C-alpha cells in the first residue's frame, strides 16, 4: 500500500512539469513613424591643384586652390553632411529603442 501511495504522490507531484502550456498573445505593434529622408544634394566645388613646380614660393609639395565662392559652397556642403548624419543617427536610435522594447530590454 505504501508503494502505491508513493507512486501516486510522485506521479501527481510531477504532472505539472510534464505538461507545459504556452500562452501566446497577438497584438498589433504600433507603426514606427520615421521622417522621410531627402536625397543629399551637394553643390559642386571646383578646386585647382598646384604642384611644387608650379609654385616655388611654398614649401609644400601640393597646394589646393579654391575660390571664395567655392569655399562657401564647401562649407555649406559640410553643414548638409553633418545634418544628414545627425538625422541618420536619430533614426538608428529610434529603431534601436523600438526593437529593444520588443525584446523587453530597457533603454540606455
Contact map, one row per residue, 1 for C-alpha under 8 A:
111110000000000000000000000000000000000000000000000000000000000000000000000000000000000000000000000000000000
111111000000000000000000000000000000000000000000000000000000000000000000000000000000000000000000000000000000
111111100000000000000000000000000000000000000000000000000000000000000000000000000000000000000000000000000000
111111110000000000000000000000000000000000000000000000000000000000000000000000000000000000000000000000000000
111111111000000000000000000000000000000000000000000000000000000000000000000000000000000000000000000000000000
011111111100000000000000000000000000000000000000000000000000000000000000000000000000000000000000000000000000
001111111110000000000000000000000000000000000000000000000000000000000000000000000000000000000000000000000000
000111111111000000000000000000000000000000000000000000000000000000000000000000000000000000000000000000000000
000011111111100000000000000000000000000000000000000000000000000000000000000000000000000000000000000000000000
000001111111110000000000000000000000000000000000000000000000000000000000000000000000000000000000000000000000
000000111111111000000000000000000000000000000000000000000000000000000000000000000000000000000000000000000000
000000011111111100000000000000000000000000000000000000000000000000000000000000000000000000000000000000000000
000000001111111100000000000000000000000000000000000000000000000000000000000000000000000000000000000000000000
000000000111111111000000000000000000000000000000000000000000000000000000000000000000000000000000000000000000
000000000011111111100000000000000000000000000000000000000000000000000000000000000000000000000000000000000000
000000000001111111110000000000000000000000000000000000000000000000000000000000000000000000000000000000000000
000000000000011111110000000000000000000000000000000000000000000000000000000000000000000000000000000000000000
000000000000011111110000000000000000000000000000000000000000000000000000000000000000000000000000000000000000
000000000000001111111000000000000000000000000000000000000000000000000000000000000000000000000000000000000000
000000000000000111111100000000000000000000000000000000000000000000000000000000000000000000000000000000000000
000000000000000000111110000000000000000000000000000000000000000000000000000000000000000000000000000000000000
000000000000000000011111000000000000000000000000000000000000000000000000000000000000000000000000000000000000
000000000000000000001111100000000000000000000000000000000000000000000000000000000000000000000000000000000000
000000000000000000000111110000000000000000000000000000000000000000000000000000000000000000000000000000000000
000000000000000000000011111000000000000000000000000000000000000000000000000000000000000000000000000000000000
000000000000000000000001111100000000000000000000000000000000000000000000000000000000000000000000000000000000
000000000000000000000000111110000000000000000000000000000000000000000000000000000000000000000000000000000000
000000000000000000000000011111000000000000000000000000000000000000000000000000000000000000000000000000000000
000000000000000000000000001111100000000000000000000000000000000000000000000000000000000000000000000000000000
000000000000000000000000000111110000000000000000000000000000000000000000000000000000000000000000000000000000
000000000000000000000000000011111000000000000000000000000000000000000000000000000000000000000000000000000000
000000000000000000000000000001111100000000000000000000000000000000000000000000000000000000000010010000000000
000000000000000000000000000000111110000000000000000000000000000000000000000000000000000000000000000000000000
000000000000000000000000000000011111000000000000000000000000000000000000000000000000000000100000000000000000
000000000000000000000000000000001111100000000000000000000000000000000000000000000000000000000000000000000000
000000000000000000000000000000000111110000000000000000000000000000000000000000000000000000000000000000000000
000000000000000000000000000000000011111000000000000000000000000000000000000000000000000000000000000000000000
000000000000000000000000000000000001111100000000000000000000000000000000000000000000000000000000000000000000
000000000000000000000000000000000000111110000000000000000000000000000000000000000000000000000000000000000000
000000000000000000000000000000000000011111000000000000000000000000000000000000011001000000000000000000000000
000000000000000000000000000000000000001111100000000000000000000000000000000000000000000000000000000000000000
000000000000000000000000000000000000000111110000000000000000000000000000000010010000000000000000000000000000
000000000000000000000000000000000000000011111000000000000000000000000000110010000000000000000000000000000000
000000000000000000000000000000000000000001111100000000000000000000000000100000000000000000000000000000000000
000000000000000000000000000000000000000000111110000000000000000000000110110000000000000000000000000000000000
000000000000000000000000000000000000000000011111000000000000000001000100000000000000000000000000000000000000
000000000000000000000000000000000000000000001111100000000000000111100100000000000000000000000000000000000000
000000000000000000000000000000000000000000000111110000000000000111000000000000000000000000000000000000000000
000000000000000000000000000000000000000000000011111000000000011110000000000000000000000000000000000000000000
000000000000000000000000000000000000000000000001111101100000011110000000000000000000000000000000000000000000
000000000000000000000000000000000000000000000000111111100000111000000000000000000000000000000000000000000000
000000000000000000000000000000000000000000000000011111110111111000000000000000000000000000000000000000000000
000000000000000000000000000000000000000000000000001111110000000000000000000000000000000000000000000000000000
000000000000000000000000000000000000000000000000011111110000000000000000000000000000000000000000000000000000
000000000000000000000000000000000000000000000000011111111100000000000000000000000000000000000000000000000000
000000000000000000000000000000000000000000000000000111111110000000000000000000000000000000000000000000000000
000000000000000000000000000000000000000000000000000000111110000000000000000000000000000000000000000000000000
000000000000000000000000000000000000000000000000000100111111000000000000000000000000000000000000000000000000
000000000000000000000000000000000000000000000000000100011111100000000000000000000000000000000000000000000000
000000000000000000000000000000000000000000000000000100000111111000000000000000000000000000000000000000000000
000000000000000000000000000000000000000000000000001100000011111000000000000000000000000000000000000000000000
000000000000000000000000000000000000000000000000111100000001111100000000000000000000000000000000000000000000
000000000000000000000000000000000000000000000000111100000001111110000000000000000000000000000000000000000000
000000000000000000000000000000000000000000000011110000000000011111000000000000000000000000000000000000000000
000000000000000000000000000000000000000000000011110000000000001111100000000000000000000000000000000000000000
000000000000000000000000000000000000000000000111000000000000000111110110000000000000000000000000000000000000
000000000000000000000000000000000000000000000010000000000000000011111110000000000000000000000000000000000000
000000000000000000000000000000000000000000000000000000000000000001111111000000000000000000000000000000000000
000000000000000000000000000000000000000000000000000000000000000000111111100000000000000000000000000000000000
000000000000000000000000000000000000000000001110000000000000000001111111110000000000000000000000000000000000
000000000000000000000000000000000000000000001000000000000000000001111111111000000000000000000000000000000000
000000000000000000000000000000000000000000000000000000000000000000011111111100000000000000000000000000000000
000000000000000000000000000000000000000000111000000000000000000000001111111110000000000000000000000000000000
000000000000000000000000000000000000000000101000000000000000000000000111111111000000000000000000000000000000
000000000000000000000000000000000000000000000000000000000000000000000011111111100000000000000000000000000000
000000000000000000000000000000000000000000000000000000000000000000000001111111110000000000000000000000000000
000000000000000000000000000000000000000001100000000000000000000000000000111111111000000000000000000000000000
000000000000000000000000000000000000000000000000000000000000000000000000011111111100000000000000000000000000
000000000000000000000000000000000000000000000000000000000000000000000000001111111110000000000000000000000000
000000000000000000000000000000000000000101000000000000000000000000000000000111111111000000000000000000000000
000000000000000000000000000000000000000100000000000000000000000000000000000011111111100000000000000000000000
000000000000000000000000000000000000000000000000000000000000000000000000000001111111110000000000000000000000
000000000000000000000000000000000000000000000000000000000000000000000000000000111111111000000000000000000000
000000000000000000000000000000000000000100000000000000000000000000000000000000011111111100000000000000000000
000000000000000000000000000000000000000000000000000000000000000000000000000000001111111110000000000000000000
000000000000000000000000000000000000000000000000000000000000000000000000000000000111111111000000000000000000
000000000000000000000000000000000000000000000000000000000000000000000000000000000011111111100000000000000000
000000000000000000000000000000000000000000000000000000000000000000000000000000000001111111110000000000000000
000000000000000000000000000000000000000000000000000000000000000000000000000000000000111111111000000000000000
000000000000000000000000000000000000000000000000000000000000000000000000000000000000011111111100000000000000
000000000000000000000000000000000100000000000000000000000000000000000000000000000000001111111110000000000000
000000000000000000000000000000000000000000000000000000000000000000000000000000000000000111111111000000000000
000000000000000000000000000000000000000000000000000000000000000000000000000000000000000011111111100000000000
000000000000000000000000000000000000000000000000000000000000000000000000000000000000000001111111110000000000
000000000000000000000000000000010000000000000000000000000000000000000000000000000000000000111111111000000000
000000000000000000000000000000000000000000000000000000000000000000000000000000000000000000011111111100000000
000000000000000000000000000000000000000000000000000000000000000000000000000000000000000000001111111110000010
000000000000000000000000000000010000000000000000000000000000000000000000000000000000000000000111111111000000
000000000000000000000000000000000000000000000000000000000000000000000000000000000000000000000011111111100000
000000000000000000000000000000000000000000000000000000000000000000000000000000000000000000000001111111111110
000000000000000000000000000000000000000000000000000000000000000000000000000000000000000000000000111111111110
000000000000000000000000000000000000000000000000000000000000000000000000000000000000000000000000011111111000
000000000000000000000000000000000000000000000000000000000000000000000000000000000000000000000000001111111000
000000000000000000000000000000000000000000000000000000000000000000000000000000000000000000000000000111111100
000000000000000000000000000000000000000000000000000000000000000000000000000000000000000000000000000111111110
000000000000000000000000000000000000000000000000000000000000000000000000000000000000000000000000000110011111
000000000000000000000000000000000000000000000000000000000000000000000000000000000000000000000000100110001111
000000000000000000000000000000000000000000000000000000000000000000000000000000000000000000000000000000000111
